[in-house]
Amino acid sequence: MSVKGGGHNIAGTAIAEGGITLDMSHMGSVSVDLDRRIAKVGPGCLLGDVDAATQEHGLATPLGFVSETGVAGLTLGGGWGYLTRRFGWTVDNLEAVEIVTADGVVRTANRQENADLHWAVRGGGGNFGVVTRFEFRLHEVGPLVTGGLIAWSAEKADEVLEVYRDVTSTAPRELTAALIMRLAPPAPFIPEEWHGRPIIGMLICYSGDDPGTALAPVRSLDDPIADLVDLRPYTVQQSLLDGTEPDGLHRYWKTEFLPELSPGFLDTFSDAALEVKSSLSDSVIFHLGGALNERSSDDGAIGNRDAQFIAGFSGTWPPDAPAEPHIDWVRRSWERIRQYSTGGNYVNFQVADDDTDRLRASYRGNFQRLQEVKAKYDPENLFRMNRNVSPAR
C-alpha cells in the first residue's frame, strides 16, 4: 500500500504497483487560525495552496520552491525552501499532525501527546502512518519580497562562484541564494543567441527591508545575460521554478549536504557541471544554515543540523532519449563532490537505486531511534512504499 499526496517526488513511491494506493489529493483544505498563527493543512494540498491561503494575511511557513509540490511528502521528508534560513526546516515549524497508524487508530501527535510519533514524522517520511492533517506555525513574510534569477556566461564562473561564496558567508537570514549552472534554456527571458550555451546564475529571495545592501555584491557582477531580480509577491517567487519541472520528463538526482564551500569543492562542482549532457539538466548549490543550525541534532528525525548548503546534480531527459548519458553524468558528478559532504543527504532527493546505507546516512545518528518508533507504531511494516525504515527487531 502506498500513500499519494502531491505525487511530485521522482522516486515514484506514491504508486504501489499491484497494490493499493491511497490518493489523498481531494483532502485539500487550508484554514488559517490568526490568533494562534497556525495553518491547518490537508494532505492533498500543494505548496501553492498553502502559500495562497497564508499570504492573504501576510503569513507563511517554510515550504519548498516549486508551487506544485505536495505539502505532505515535502514535510514528512523534512522540507526546506527560501525561508529555511530564517525559520528552520519545514518540520521545525510542524506543530502537530493527525495521523492514522497501522492499527487503524486516529492519533494526534505533537510535543506533548504521542511525542515520539511527532518526533518521527518530522523527517522520517511516510513510514509511520497516513497523515490526515498538518498544523504549521506561521510567520510574518511578504506579501512582497525581492527575488528572481540573474544569470551570466559560464565563462565568468570563477568570478560568480567567488561572489556567491562571499555573499553566503555573511548573508543575513532574510537572504537566500541558490547557484545554478546549466545550458541556457530556450526561455523568453534569455537572449536567443545564448540558448543552449553554458550559463551560471543565482536565484535570489530576500525577505528583509534593505535589498540594496544585501544584494550589492551580486549587483557588482557586470554583464549579466538576464536580470529578473525585482520586487514581487512572495507567491510569485514560490512559483518561479514551476516551469523547470514539467510533467512527462525522466529525471535522476543525487545530492549531498555540505558544511562549507571550500575552494576545492567549488572547482570540482564547476568542472562537473560544465560536463552536463542536456539543456534540461542542471547543477545546483542552495544556501541553508541559519535557524536550522540552532537546534540539536535529535530535534526531529530530520537531523543534519550541521548543513550549511545542499548541492547536487539533476539529470533530465525526454522519454524517447537514452537515459544512460544523463544518469552517468549525475553519478560521476556526485561521486566527485561526496568527499566534501557532511556525510548526510536529503531523503526527499533519493531515488530508487539508493540503498539502505544511503538511507541510513540521511538520518545519521537518528536512524536507530526511527527504527524503534517504527517497531512501536508499524511493527509489520505496512507502510513500506517509501524510503523505508524497517522496524527494529
C-alpha positions in Angstrom: 0.0 0.0 0.0 1.2 3.5 -0.9 0.0 7.0 0.0 -0.2 9.7 -2.7 -0.2 13.4 -1.7 1.0 15.7 -4.5 2.7 12.9 -6.5 5.7 15.2 -7.1 8.6 13.0 -5.9 10.6 11.4 -8.8 11.3 8.2 -6.9 7.7 7.1 -7.7 6.9 5.8 -4.3 3.4 7.4 -4.4 2.2 4.4 -6.6 2.0 0.8 -5.4 2.2 -1.3 -8.5 0.0 -4.3 -8.0 -1.2 -2.9 -4.6 -3.4 -0.2 -3.1 -2.7 3.5 -3.4 -4.4 5.9 -1.0 -5.0 9.1 -3.1 -5.2 12.0 -0.7 -5.4 14.7 -3.4 -9.1 15.5 -2.6 -8.2 16.4 1.0 -7.0 19.9 0.0 -8.4 22.2 2.6 -6.3 25.0 4.3 -7.6 27.0 7.2 -5.6 29.8 9.0 -6.0 30.5 12.7 -4.9 34.1 13.0 -5.0 34.1 16.8 -2.6 31.1 17.1 -0.8 31.8 13.8 -1.4 28.2 12.8 -2.3 26.8 9.4 -4.2 23.6 9.3 -3.4 21.8 6.0 -4.9 18.8 4.4 -2.6 16.1 3.0 -3.7 16.7 -0.6 -2.6 20.3 -0.6 0.2 21.6 -2.9 2.6 24.3 -1.7 0.7 26.9 -3.8 -2.5 26.2 -2.0 -0.9 26.9 1.4 1.0 30.0 0.2 -2.1 31.5 -1.3 -4.1 31.0 1.9 -1.5 32.2 4.3 -0.3 35.2 2.2 -3.8 36.6 2.4 -2.7 37.5 5.9 0.9 38.3 5.2 2.0 35.0 6.7 4.0 32.0 5.6 5.8 28.9 6.7 9.0 27.4 5.2 7.9 25.2 2.3 9.7 24.3 -0.9 10.3 26.4 -4.1 8.1 24.7 -6.7 4.4 25.5 -6.1 3.2 22.2 -7.5 5.0 20.1 -4.9 2.8 18.2 -2.4 2.9 19.6 1.2 2.7 16.1 2.7 5.7 14.5 1.0 7.8 17.6 1.4 7.1 17.9 5.1 7.5 14.3 6.0 10.9 14.2 4.5 12.0 17.3 6.4 11.3 20.1 3.9 13.2 23.3 3.1 12.9 26.4 0.9 13.6 30.1 0.7 12.5 30.8 4.3 14.6 28.0 5.9 17.5 30.3 6.9 15.0 32.4 8.9 12.7 29.7 10.4 14.4 26.3 10.0 13.4 23.1 8.3 9.7 22.8 7.4 9.4 20.3 10.2 10.8 22.7 12.7 7.5 24.5 12.1 5.3 21.5 12.3 3.3 21.9 15.5 1.1 18.8 15.2 -0.3 16.1 12.9 -3.4 14.0 12.9 -2.3 10.5 11.7 -3.9 7.1 11.2 -1.4 4.5 12.3 -1.2 0.9 11.1 -3.6 -0.4 13.8 -6.3 1.9 12.4 -6.2 4.3 15.4 -6.5 8.1 14.7 -3.9 9.8 16.8 -2.8 13.4 17.4 0.9 13.8 17.6 2.7 16.9 19.0 5.4 17.6 21.5 3.1 16.7 24.4 0.9 13.9 23.0 2.5 10.9 21.2 5.7 12.9 21.3 7.8 10.0 19.9 5.5 9.8 16.8 5.7 13.6 16.4 9.5 13.3 16.5 9.5 10.6 13.9 7.2 12.2 11.3 9.4 15.3 11.5 11.6 14.0 8.7 11.0 10.2 8.9 8.9 10.1 5.8 5.6 8.2 5.4 6.8 5.2 7.5 4.5 5.7 10.4 1.0 6.1 9.1 -1.3 8.2 6.9 -1.2 11.9 8.0 -4.7 13.4 7.5 -3.9 16.9 8.9 -0.8 19.0 9.3 -0.5 22.1 11.6 2.2 24.6 10.8 3.4 27.6 12.7 3.2 30.8 10.6 5.5 33.8 10.4 5.2 37.4 9.0 6.5 37.3 5.5 5.8 39.4 2.5 3.4 39.9 0.8 6.3 41.4 -1.3 9.9 40.1 -1.4 12.9 40.9 -3.6 13.7 37.9 -5.8 14.3 36.3 -9.1 17.0 35.0 -11.3 20.2 36.7 -12.6 22.5 34.9 -15.0 25.9 35.3 -16.6 28.0 33.4 -19.2 29.7 30.4 -17.6 33.0 32.0 -18.7 32.5 34.1 -15.6 32.1 31.0 -13.4 35.1 31.6 -11.2 34.1 35.2 -10.5 30.5 34.3 -9.9 31.4 31.4 -7.6 33.7 33.6 -5.6 31.0 36.3 -5.1 28.5 33.6 -4.2 30.8 32.2 -1.5 31.4 35.7 -0.1 27.7 36.6 -0.1 26.6 33.4 1.6 29.3 33.7 4.2 27.9 37.0 5.5 24.3 36.9 4.3 21.5 38.0 6.7 18.9 35.3 7.3 16.4 37.2 5.2 18.6 36.4 2.1 18.6 33.0 0.5 20.6 32.5 -2.7 20.9 29.4 -4.9 23.6 29.0 -7.5 22.7 27.2 -10.8 24.9 26.0 -13.6 23.3 24.7 -16.8 22.9 25.1 -20.5 20.7 28.1 -21.1 17.1 27.0 -21.8 15.1 28.5 -24.7 13.2 30.7 -22.3 11.8 34.1 -23.4 14.0 36.0 -20.9 17.2 34.5 -22.3 18.5 36.1 -25.5 18.2 33.7 -28.4 21.9 33.7 -29.1 22.5 32.2 -25.6 20.1 29.3 -26.0 22.0 26.0 -25.4 25.2 27.7 -24.2 26.6 27.3 -20.7 25.5 29.8 -18.1 25.8 30.4 -14.4 23.1 32.1 -12.3 21.8 32.9 -8.9 18.3 32.5 -7.8 17.6 35.2 -5.1 15.0 35.6 -2.4 15.3 38.4 0.0 12.5 38.9 2.6 14.0 41.8 4.6 13.9 45.6 4.4 17.2 46.5 2.8 17.7 44.6 -0.5 20.1 47.2 -1.9 22.7 46.4 0.8 22.1 42.7 0.8 22.4 42.3 -2.9 25.1 44.8 -3.6 27.9 42.2 -4.1 25.7 40.3 -6.6 24.9 43.6 -8.5 28.6 44.3 -8.7 29.0 41.4 -11.2 28.7 43.1 -14.6 27.4 41.9 -18.0 24.5 39.7 -16.9 22.7 37.8 -19.7 19.4 38.2 -17.9 18.4 40.0 -14.7 15.0 39.3 -13.4 15.6 40.2 -9.7 12.9 42.6 -8.7 10.2 43.3 -6.1 7.5 40.6 -6.5 4.7 38.9 -4.5 6.0 36.0 -2.3 3.5 33.7 -4.0 5.1 34.6 -7.4 8.6 33.9 -6.0 7.4 30.5 -4.9 6.3 29.5 -8.4 9.3 30.9 -10.4 10.8 27.4 -10.8 7.5 25.7 -11.8 8.4 25.8 -15.5 11.6 23.8 -14.8 9.5 20.8 -13.6 7.2 20.0 -16.5 5.3 16.7 -16.5 6.4 13.8 -18.6 10.2 14.0 -18.4 12.6 11.5 -16.9 14.8 12.5 -14.0 17.7 11.3 -11.9 19.1 13.2 -8.9 21.9 13.0 -6.4 22.7 15.5 -3.6 24.8 16.0 -0.5 24.7 18.3 2.4 27.8 20.5 2.8 29.5 22.1 5.8 31.1 24.9 3.7 32.0 26.0 0.2 35.7 25.2 0.1 37.8 26.2 -3.0 38.3 22.5 -3.8 34.5 21.9 -3.8 33.7 24.9 -6.0 36.3 23.9 -8.5 35.1 20.3 -8.6 31.4 21.3 -8.7 32.0 23.7 -11.6 34.1 21.3 -13.6 31.4 18.6 -13.2 28.5 21.0 -14.0 30.1 22.0 -17.3 30.0 18.4 -18.5 26.2 18.4 -18.5 24.5 16.4 -21.3 21.2 18.2 -21.7 19.7 21.7 -21.7 17.0 20.2 -19.4 19.5 19.3 -16.6 21.1 21.5 -14.0 23.6 21.6 -11.2 22.6 23.5 -8.0 24.0 24.8 -4.7 21.4 26.0 -2.3 22.3 28.0 0.8 20.9 26.6 4.1 22.3 27.3 7.5 20.8 29.8 9.9 17.9 28.8 12.1 18.2 25.1 11.3 21.7 25.0 12.9 20.4 26.3 16.2 18.6 23.1 17.2 20.1 19.9 18.5 20.8 17.0 16.1 18.0 14.9 17.6 15.3 17.7 17.4 13.2 15.8 14.9 14.2 12.9 12.8 15.5 15.2 10.0 18.7 15.9 11.9 21.5 17.3 9.7 21.9 20.3 11.9 25.4 20.9 10.6 24.2 21.5 7.0 25.2 24.9 5.6 24.4 24.1 1.9 22.9 21.4 -0.2 24.4 20.7 -3.6 23.7 18.2 -6.3 23.0 17.4 -9.9 19.7 16.8 -11.7 19.7 14.9 -14.9 16.6 15.4 -17.0 15.7 14.0 -20.5 12.7 13.3 -22.7 11.1 9.8 -22.6 12.4 9.0 -26.1 16.0 9.8 -25.3 18.5 7.3 -24.0 18.9 7.5 -20.2 22.4 6.4 -19.7 24.4 9.6 -20.6 22.3 11.6 -18.2 22.4 9.1 -15.3 26.1 8.6 -15.8 26.8 12.3 -15.7 24.8 12.7 -12.4 26.6 9.7 -10.8 30.1 10.7 -11.9 29.5 14.3 -10.8 28.0 13.2 -7.4 30.9 10.9 -6.7 33.3 13.8 -7.3 31.7 16.0 -4.7 31.0 13.4 -2.0 34.4 14.0 -0.3 33.1 17.5 0.6 29.9 16.3 2.2 28.9 16.4 5.9 28.0 12.7 5.5 24.3 13.5 5.3 21.9 13.8 2.4 18.3 14.8 1.9 15.9 11.9 1.9 13.4 13.5 -0.4 16.0 13.7 -3.2 16.8 9.9 -3.0 15.8 7.7 -6.0 15.0 4.1 -6.5 18.6 2.9 -6.6 19.6 4.5 -3.3 20.2 1.6 -0.9 19.7 1.2 2.9 23.2 2.6 3.6 22.3 5.8 1.7 19.0 6.0 3.7 20.8 5.4 7.0 23.3 8.2 6.1 20.4 10.7 5.5 19.4 10.3 9.2 22.8 9.6 10.6 22.6 9.3 14.4 18.8 9.3 14.4 18.3 6.2 12.3 18.1 3.6 15.2 15.6 5.7 17.1 13.5 5.9 13.9 13.5 2.1 13.7 12.4 1.9 17.3 9.4 4.2 16.7 8.6 2.2 13.6 8.5 -1.0 15.6 6.1 0.6 18.1 3.6 2.0 15.5 4.1 -0.2 12.5 5.7 -3.5 13.6 4.6 -5.4 10.4 5.9 -2.6 8.1 2.6 -2.0 6.4 3.8 1.4 5.3 6.8 0.4 3.2 6.2 2.0 -0.2 8.6 4.8 0.7 12.2 5.4 1.7 11.6 2.5 4.1 12.8 2.5 7.6 12.4 -1.1 8.8 11.2 -1.9 12.3 13.7 -2.6 15.0 13.9 -6.3 15.8 
